[in-house]
Amino acid sequence: MEDGSVGTLPTKQDEEFRPFIRRLPEFKFWHSATRAVAIAFVCSWFSVFDVPVFWPVLVMYWFMLFVLTSTLSNPHFTFFCLVFSSPLLLTPAALSQQSARASLQF
């Protein structure tokens, strides 16, 4: 670098560098999301799609999704020492534990 040569990215055992490739590219995600919102908006104009819904069913559905997502995400959070921001977790003792864990990780 100091002699004016261009640096290269480090490779493993002289293999070709392959960057991280996403499973779902960003453009495809936004295209699908925009299309879904447009279809839902158009469907809201027709009375055929006006289905009555019992609200407690929606509340229970939301609660089940929340519990399922939290259950699946907690092992990931604990592995990387991540803690949800909660008023109960912002006590001085909890903050000192978090800073101690963070200093040990790096």
N, C-alpha and C positions, 0 to 999 in steps of 0.2 A: 504494500500500500504506500509506504513512504517513498519507494523508488518510482512511483507513477504507474505501476502495473495495476490492472483491475483485479480486485479480489473475487474469489468464487465462494459459493456457499459450501459449507462442509458436507461431505457425503459419507456414507457408511460403506466401507470396503470398496471404494472406487465405483460405486453404483451410480446410475443416473439419478439426479434429483427429481423427485416427483412431489409436487406440492399437494396440499390437502384438497381433495376434490369432494364437493358437496354431493350428497345423494339427491337433493332437490335444489336445483338452481334457483336463485332469487327471482328471476324473471318468471319462471314457471309458477312459483308460489303466488306472486302478485297477480299474474294472469288468471289463475284458478280462483283466487279469492275475489277478484273483481267480477269475474263471470258469475260466481255463486251469488254475490250481492245483487247483481243486475237481474238474474233469474228470479231471486226471491222478491225483488221489488216489483217485477212484472206480474208474478203470481199473486201478489197482494191486491191487484186490480180486479180479480175475478172472484165471484162468490163461490165457485166450486171449491176453492182452496180455503174458504173460511170455515175451519173446523173448530167447534167449541172444545176448550181444554179445561179440565178441572184443575184449578191452581195448586191444590196440595200435591198433586202428582208431579208438577213441575218443581216444586220445592224439594220433594224427596229425590227427584232425579238430580237436581243440582247438588244436593247434599251427598248423594252417592258418588257423583263425579269428583267432588272435592276430596272426599275421604280416599277414594281410589288413587287419585293423583298424588295426594300427600303421602300415602303409603308407599307408592312406587318411587317418589322423589326423595324420601328421607334417607335411604342408604347412600344415595349420591351426596346429599348435603353433609351427612356425618363423615363420609370418606374425605371430603375436601374441607372439613371444619367450618362449614357455613351454618349460620344461625339466622333464623327468621328475625326480622326487626319487630320486636314486641316490647311494649312498655314494661312487661315483667322481666324481660331479659336485659334491660338497660340499667340495672342496678350497678353500683360501683364494683361489687364482687364479681358479677357476671362479665363486666367490661374488662376487668383485670385478667380474668381467665381467658377471654377471647384474645387479648393482646399477647398473653403468654403463649397460647396455641399458635398464633400467627407468627411469632418470632421463632418458634421451634420448627415451623414448616419450611421456612426459607433459610 
